[in-house]
């Protein structure tokens, strides 16, 4: 997969999987749909994290590489931690305190925006590569 697609395309595929998983969870009707949705989200995570780590390792100066990788890890864990605080306001905006469907639709919308941004970045990425 890494040899076949460039980094922006891999991240766009990651966001596509997240978007598909979010849309499926938004309209969930049975356990089979939940399994497919979480599988797609897991595939997206499997595309995303190695791509970002590899990209950061490639573009950073070796002198500050440890700081950058530590910052990435800290921000990833901070994001996971902060969702426990942000979940209730997002649920309130999306339809009430017990409305998880809106949260998944919001995530799908954010994934769509990021997917479009990565596809728009592809020409810039190819112009800046030195190999």
Rosetta blueprint (number, residue, H / E / L):
1 X L
2 X L
3 X L
4 X L
5 X L
6 X L
7 X H
8 X H
9 X H
10 X H
11 X H
12 X H
13 X H
14 X H
15 X H
16 X H
17 X H
18 X H
19 X H
20 X H
21 X H
22 X H
23 X H
24 X H
25 X H
26 X H
27 X L
28 X L
29 X L
30 X L
31 X H
32 X H
33 X H
34 X H
35 X H
36 X H
37 X H
38 X H
39 X H
40 X H
41 X H
42 X H
43 X H
44 X H
45 X H
46 X H
47 X H
48 X H
49 X H
50 X H
51 X H
52 X H
53 X H
54 X H
55 X H
56 X H
57 X H
58 X H
59 X H
60 X L
61 X L
62 X L
63 X L
64 X L
65 X H
66 X H
67 X H
68 X H
69 X H
70 X H
71 X H
72 X H
73 X H
74 X H
75 X H
76 X H
77 X H
78 X H
79 X H
80 X H
81 X H
82 X H
83 X H
84 X H
85 X H
86 X H
87 X H
88 X H
89 X H
90 X H
91 X H
92 X H
93 X H
94 X L
95 X L
96 X L
97 X L
98 X L
99 X L
100 X H
101 X H
102 X H
103 X H
104 X H
105 X H
106 X H
107 X H
108 X H
109 X H
110 X H
111 X H
112 X H
113 X H
114 X H
115 X H
116 X H
117 X H
118 X H
119 X H
120 X H
121 X H
122 X H
123 X H
124 X H
125 X H
126 X H
127 X H
128 X H
129 X L
130 X L
131 X L
